[in-house]
Amino acid sequence: MAIKKAIIIGAGISGIAVALALHRLKIGVFICDIKKQPGTIGGAINLIPSALRYLDHLGVLSKLESKGCIVHSIEIFSVHTPYKIADVDFSNVDKYGYHAMRILRANLLQAMLETLNEAGEEVQYGKSMVEISESAQGVEVRFDDGEMVSADLLLGCDGIHSHTRTMFVDPDRVPVYTGIAVAYGLLKASSITEPIHFKDTAVNTSRRGSLLISYYQPSRESIYLGAVMEVEEQASRESWKIRGADQQKMKEEIAQRFHDAKIPCLGQMIREVGDLCLYPVHILGPGGKWSRGKVMLLGDAAHAMPPQGESTGIAIEDAVLLSHLLARNTVSDTFNKYESLRKPSIDAAYVEANRRWGVVKDMGWLQCKIREWITPWYLWWTQGKREKAFAEDIRRLE
């Protein structure tokens, strides 16, 4: 039976990506979000070459060129020396087809929403799902305003705290705090008088966390700063808000963590950065159920892992792969093939993300020196795998 309509719960990057992908197949979508307006939370994210390939496929890339900064490489420094210790290179456009790009998450989402609106689809905001039921014909959702919506399948793209997962697919799978939080903000590049030590993006490692610093606009007028650091878990969401509201204390803590930096501009950037947003990083444990009946989880709702350079691209890739399979299969066969193709790569990404995340926790001097020595060798050893991932096109999978 031909698939005519899908319900999409969640209108973040994952949800909009799958809505655009399904629209290309002429599958109708009903997409909604519990929020009353598009989300604006999130810093400057890195889009690797494969992510730009899929955004081009979805018709979004042309809108990003005036919003994001091309990234030729991510340079890695130790704050204890003024020298670069390694880099992650994206410059082989002949092989990958695309560079990488750093862009504010809100700007990426805005461009995706504009593309969706141009396709004649609109997000229904302020809608809270209260019940999911299935029948032989498909799936039906009841919302808190009394509206009932039916479709051939439901896609839960509602993030790490997914109602789709907790209500229907895998209620026992709950987020876990990693012990790490990110405090991020923006600053004017013109406010920095010390020499800036990187070209596009830099990860500056230390014994007590790391500083991600990057341009994120074509004009390079502004800089994104994200301090990744070990932070004690707070008792509630409200407690996190209170901790994040003390701007002076957060800046002092970041400055103290990087006070011995041998790179002069880092201290100045910490002093000049504007209001900081504190984001505690939660994950879902590996494995778990991704689907039940005619309901499938995508993106962070299925496999939230520590943020890394590929995280946003993984969510977009989920959408493109699922739509690619739906064009050739029934809902049931699509879900089975999707999980068999996707889970091995997600498991591998999860292991890599946890490895990267573990080294930003507070550590001793010797452990830090060993990490600095190993990093260039590890990146050299894994370069071939990264290059393969950047060049791969999942639309060739069957």
C-alpha positions as CSV (number, residue, x, y, z in Angstrom):
1,M,0.0,0.0,0.0
2,A,1.4,3.4,-0.9
3,I,2.4,5.7,1.9
4,K,0.4,8.9,1.8
5,K,0.9,10.7,5.1
6,A,3.3,10.8,8.1
7,I,2.9,12.5,11.5
8,I,6.1,14.1,12.7
9,I,6.4,15.0,16.4
10,G,9.1,17.6,16.9
11,A,10.1,20.5,14.7
12,G,13.8,20.8,15.4
13,I,16.5,20.0,12.9
14,S,15.6,16.3,12.8
15,G,11.9,16.8,12.3
16,I,12.2,19.5,9.7
17,A,14.9,17.4,7.8
18,V,12.5,14.4,7.6
19,A,9.6,16.6,6.6
20,L,11.6,18.0,3.7
21,A,12.8,14.5,2.7
22,L,9.3,13.1,2.7
23,H,8.0,16.1,0.8
24,R,10.4,15.1,-2.0
25,L,8.6,11.7,-2.1
26,K,5.2,13.5,-2.3
27,I,4.3,12.0,1.1
28,G,2.1,14.4,3.0
29,V,3.3,15.5,6.5
30,F,1.6,16.7,9.6
31,I,4.4,18.2,11.7
32,C,4.0,19.7,15.1
33,D,5.9,20.8,18.2
34,I,5.0,21.3,21.8
35,K,6.9,24.7,21.8
36,K,4.9,27.8,20.9
37,Q,7.6,29.0,18.4
38,P,10.8,27.7,16.8
39,G,13.6,26.9,19.2
40,T,16.5,29.2,19.5
41,I,18.6,27.3,22.0
42,G,22.0,26.0,20.8
43,G,25.3,27.5,19.8
44,A,27.4,27.4,16.7
45,I,27.3,23.9,15.3
46,N,29.7,22.2,12.8
47,L,28.3,20.8,9.6
48,I,30.7,18.2,8.1
49,P,30.9,17.7,4.3
50,S,28.3,14.8,4.4
51,A,25.8,17.0,6.3
52,L,26.2,19.8,3.6
53,R,25.6,17.1,0.9
54,Y,22.3,16.1,2.5
55,L,21.2,19.7,3.1
56,D,21.9,20.3,-0.6
57,H,19.7,17.3,-1.4
58,L,16.9,18.8,0.8
59,G,17.2,22.2,-0.9
60,V,18.6,24.1,2.1
61,L,22.3,24.6,1.4
62,S,21.9,27.7,-0.9
63,K,20.2,29.5,2.1
64,L,23.2,28.8,4.4
65,E,26.0,30.3,2.3
66,S,25.1,33.8,3.5
67,K,24.7,32.7,7.1
68,G,27.6,30.3,7.9
69,C,31.4,30.3,7.9
70,I,33.3,27.8,5.7
71,V,35.6,25.6,7.9
72,H,38.7,24.2,6.2
73,S,39.9,22.5,9.4
74,I,39.4,22.3,13.1
75,E,42.8,23.2,14.7
76,I,43.6,21.6,18.0
77,F,45.8,23.4,20.6
78,S,47.0,22.7,24.1
79,V,46.5,25.9,26.2
80,H,49.8,25.0,27.9
81,T,51.8,25.8,24.8
82,P,51.3,28.3,22.0
83,Y,51.6,25.7,19.3
84,K,49.0,23.6,17.4
85,I,49.2,19.9,18.1
86,A,46.9,18.5,15.4
87,D,43.9,19.3,13.2
88,V,40.9,17.7,11.6
89,D,41.0,18.6,7.9
90,F,37.9,19.2,5.7
91,S,39.6,20.8,2.7
92,N,39.6,18.0,0.2
93,V,36.6,19.2,-1.7
94,D,37.5,17.2,-4.8
95,K,37.0,14.0,-2.7
96,Y,34.1,15.1,-0.4
97,G,32.2,17.4,-2.8
98,Y,31.8,20.0,0.1
99,H,33.7,21.8,2.7
100,A,32.5,22.0,6.4
101,M,30.6,24.9,7.8
102,R,30.1,26.5,11.2
103,I,26.7,28.1,11.7
104,L,24.4,29.1,14.5
105,R,21.9,26.4,15.2
106,A,19.0,28.9,15.1
107,N,20.1,30.1,11.6
108,L,20.2,26.5,10.3
109,L,16.8,25.8,11.6
110,Q,15.4,29.1,10.2
111,A,16.8,28.2,6.7
112,M,15.2,24.7,7.0
113,L,11.8,26.2,8.0
114,E,11.9,28.6,5.1
115,T,12.5,25.8,2.7
116,L,9.7,23.8,4.3
117,N,7.3,26.8,4.0
118,E,8.3,27.2,0.3
119,A,7.3,23.6,-0.2
120,G,3.8,24.4,1.1
121,E,4.2,22.8,4.6
122,E,3.8,24.5,7.9
123,V,4.6,23.5,11.5
124,Q,1.8,23.4,14.0
125,Y,3.2,24.9,17.2
126,G,1.9,24.6,20.7
127,K,0.5,21.1,20.2
128,S,1.0,18.5,23.0
129,M,0.5,14.8,22.2
130,V,-1.4,12.9,24.8
131,E,-2.1,9.5,23.2
132,I,-0.8,7.3,20.4
133,S,-2.9,4.4,19.1
134,E,-2.4,2.0,16.2
135,S,-4.7,0.0,13.9
136,A,-4.3,-2.1,10.8
137,Q,-4.7,1.1,8.7
138,G,-2.0,3.1,10.5
139,V,-1.5,5.3,13.5
140,E,-3.6,7.9,15.2
141,V,-2.5,10.7,17.6
142,R,-4.7,12.6,20.0
143,F,-3.5,16.1,21.1
144,D,-4.3,18.1,24.2
145,D,-6.6,20.4,22.2
146,G,-8.8,17.4,21.3
147,E,-7.6,17.2,17.7
148,M,-7.1,13.7,16.3
149,V,-4.7,13.1,13.4
150,S,-4.3,9.8,11.5
151,A,-1.5,8.7,9.2
152,D,0.4,5.7,7.8
153,L,3.3,6.2,10.2
154,L,4.6,8.4,13.1
155,L,8.1,9.7,13.4
156,G,9.3,10.9,16.8
157,C,11.8,13.6,16.3
158,D,11.2,15.3,19.7
159,G,14.7,15.2,21.1
160,I,16.3,13.5,24.1
161,H,13.3,14.1,26.3
162,S,11.0,12.6,23.7
163,H,7.4,12.1,24.6
164,T,7.1,9.7,21.7
165,R,9.7,7.5,23.3
166,T,8.4,7.7,26.9
167,M,4.8,7.5,25.9
168,F,4.9,4.6,23.4
169,V,8.2,3.2,22.1
170,D,10.5,2.7,25.1
171,P,9.2,4.3,28.3
172,D,12.1,2.9,30.5
173,R,14.8,4.6,28.6
174,V,15.6,7.9,30.2
175,P,18.3,10.5,29.8
176,V,21.5,10.4,31.9
177,Y,23.6,13.4,32.8
178,T,27.2,13.0,31.6
179,G,28.8,15.2,34.3
180,I,29.7,17.7,31.6
181,A,28.1,21.1,30.8
182,V,28.8,23.6,28.1
183,A,28.8,27.4,28.8
184,Y,28.6,29.2,25.5
185,G,28.3,32.7,24.2
186,L,29.3,35.1,21.5
187,L,31.7,38.0,21.2
188,K,32.8,40.6,18.6
189,A,36.1,39.7,16.9
190,S,37.0,43.4,16.9
191,S,37.1,43.4,20.7
192,I,40.2,41.1,20.6
193,T,43.4,43.0,20.4
194,E,45.7,40.0,20.9
195,P,46.6,37.9,17.8
196,I,44.0,35.3,17.1
197,H,45.7,31.9,16.8
198,F,43.4,30.0,14.4
199,K,41.9,30.4,10.9
200,D,38.4,29.0,11.2
201,T,37.8,26.9,14.4
202,A,40.0,25.9,17.3
203,V,39.6,23.4,20.1
204,N,41.8,24.5,23.0
205,T,42.4,21.6,25.5
206,S,43.5,21.9,29.1
207,R,43.6,19.9,32.3
208,R,40.2,21.2,33.3
209,G,38.0,21.1,30.2
210,S,38.3,22.6,26.7
211,L,37.4,25.8,24.9
212,L,35.8,25.6,21.5
213,I,36.3,28.9,19.6
214,S,35.1,29.5,16.1
215,Y,33.9,32.1,13.5
216,Y,30.4,31.3,12.4
217,Q,29.5,34.0,9.9
218,P,30.9,34.7,6.4
219,S,32.0,38.1,7.5
220,R,33.8,36.7,10.5
221,E,32.7,39.7,12.6
222,S,31.8,37.5,15.6
223,I,33.2,34.5,17.4
224,Y,31.5,31.7,19.2
225,L,33.0,30.5,22.5
226,G,32.0,27.3,24.2
227,A,33.6,26.2,27.5
228,V,33.2,22.4,27.9
229,M,33.8,21.5,31.5
230,E,33.0,19.1,34.4
231,V,30.1,20.4,36.4
232,E,28.4,18.9,39.4
233,E,24.8,17.7,38.7
234,Q,22.0,20.0,39.8
235,A,18.9,18.8,41.6
236,S,16.4,20.0,39.0
237,R,15.9,21.9,35.8
238,E,15.2,25.0,37.9
239,S,18.5,24.5,39.7
240,W,20.3,24.5,36.4
241,K,18.6,27.8,35.4
242,I,19.7,29.4,38.7
243,R,23.3,28.3,38.3
244,G,23.3,29.5,34.7
245,A,21.8,32.9,35.7
246,D,24.9,33.8,37.7
247,Q,26.9,35.2,34.8
248,Q,29.7,36.6,36.8
249,K,30.3,33.3,38.6
250,M,30.3,31.4,35.3
251,K,32.9,33.7,33.7
252,E,35.1,33.6,36.8
253,E,35.0,29.8,36.8
254,I,35.9,29.6,33.1
255,A,38.7,32.1,33.6
256,Q,40.0,30.2,36.6
257,R,40.0,26.9,34.6
258,F,42.1,28.5,31.8
259,H,44.1,31.0,33.8
260,D,47.4,29.4,32.8
261,A,46.8,29.5,29.1
262,K,49.9,30.3,27.0
263,I,47.7,31.6,24.2
264,P,47.1,35.3,25.0
265,C,43.8,35.8,23.1
266,L,42.0,33.1,25.2
267,G,41.9,35.1,28.4
268,Q,40.7,38.2,26.5
269,M,38.0,36.2,24.8
270,I,36.7,34.9,28.1
271,R,36.6,38.4,29.4
272,E,34.8,39.8,26.3
273,V,32.2,37.1,25.7
274,G,28.6,38.2,26.2
275,D,25.9,36.5,28.1
276,L,26.6,32.8,28.6
277,C,24.1,30.0,28.3
278,L,24.7,26.9,30.5
279,Y,23.7,23.7,28.8
280,P,24.0,20.4,30.8
281,V,24.8,17.5,28.5
282,H,22.6,14.4,28.8
283,I,22.7,11.3,26.8
284,L,20.7,8.1,26.2
285,G,22.5,4.9,27.0
286,P,23.5,2.8,23.9
287,G,21.0,0.3,22.4
288,G,17.4,0.6,23.3
289,K,14.3,0.4,21.1
290,W,14.0,2.7,18.2
291,S,10.6,1.6,16.9
292,R,7.3,0.0,17.8
293,G,4.7,-0.9,15.2
294,K,4.3,2.1,12.9
295,V,6.2,4.5,15.1
296,M,9.9,5.3,14.7
297,L,12.3,7.5,16.7
298,L,14.9,9.6,14.8
299,G,17.7,11.8,16.0
300,D,18.3,12.4,19.7
301,A,14.9,10.8,20.5
302,A,16.6,7.5,19.4
303,H,20.3,7.9,20.1
304,A,21.3,11.1,21.9
305,M,25.0,11.0,22.4
306,P,27.6,13.6,23.6
307,P,27.8,16.5,21.2
308,Q,30.6,16.2,18.6
309,G,31.4,17.6,15.2
310,E,29.1,15.2,13.5
311,S,26.0,15.2,15.8
312,T,23.8,17.5,13.7
313,G,24.8,15.7,10.5
314,I,23.8,12.4,12.1
315,A,20.2,13.7,12.7
316,I,20.0,14.9,9.1
317,E,21.4,11.7,7.8
318,D,18.8,9.7,9.7
319,A,16.1,11.6,7.8
320,V,17.6,11.1,4.4
321,L,18.2,7.4,4.9
322,L,14.7,6.8,6.2
323,S,13.1,8.6,3.3
324,H,15.4,6.8,0.8
325,L,14.2,3.4,2.2
326,L,10.5,4.5,2.4
327,A,10.6,5.2,-1.4
328,R,11.2,1.5,-2.0
329,N,9.6,-0.4,0.9
330,T,6.5,-0.8,3.1
331,V,6.6,0.9,6.5
332,S,7.4,-2.4,8.3
333,D,10.2,-3.3,5.9
334,T,11.6,0.3,6.0
335,F,11.8,0.2,9.7
336,N,13.6,-3.1,9.7
337,K,16.1,-2.2,7.0
338,Y,16.7,1.2,8.6
339,E,17.6,-0.2,11.9
340,S,19.8,-2.9,10.4
341,L,21.7,-0.3,8.4
342,R,21.8,2.5,10.9
343,K,22.4,0.9,14.3
344,P,26.0,-0.3,13.6
345,S,27.1,3.2,12.5
346,I,25.3,4.8,15.4
347,D,27.0,2.4,17.9
348,A,30.4,3.3,16.4
349,A,29.6,7.0,16.6
350,Y,28.5,6.6,20.2
351,V,31.8,4.9,21.2
352,E,33.8,7.7,19.5
353,A,31.7,10.4,21.1
354,N,32.1,9.0,24.5
355,R,35.9,8.7,24.0
356,R,36.1,12.4,23.0
357,W,33.8,13.4,25.8
358,G,35.8,11.5,28.5
359,V,38.9,13.5,27.9
360,V,37.4,16.9,28.7
361,K,36.8,15.9,32.3
362,D,39.3,17.2,34.9
363,M,42.6,15.4,34.9
364,G,46.1,15.4,36.3
365,W,49.2,16.8,34.7
366,L,50.6,13.5,33.5
367,Q,47.3,12.4,32.0
368,C,47.0,15.7,30.2
369,K,50.5,15.4,28.7
370,I,49.8,11.8,27.6
371,R,46.6,13.0,25.9
372,E,48.5,15.8,24.1
373,W,51.1,13.3,22.9
374,I,48.5,10.8,21.7
375,T,46.1,13.2,20.0
376,P,48.0,13.8,16.7
377,W,48.8,10.1,16.3
378,Y,45.2,9.1,17.0
379,L,43.9,11.6,14.4
380,W,46.5,10.3,11.9
381,W,45.5,6.7,12.5
382,T,41.8,7.4,12.1
383,Q,42.1,9.9,9.2
384,G,41.1,7.3,6.6
385,K,37.9,6.4,8.5
386,R,36.9,10.1,8.7
387,E,37.6,10.7,5.0
388,K,35.4,7.7,4.1
389,A,32.6,9.0,6.3
390,F,32.9,12.5,4.8
391,A,32.7,11.1,1.2
392,E,30.0,8.5,1.9
393,D,26.5,8.9,0.5
394,I,23.9,6.9,2.3
395,R,21.5,7.3,-0.6
396,R,23.5,4.5,-2.2
397,L,22.5,2.0,0.5
398,E,19.8,-0.6,-0.1
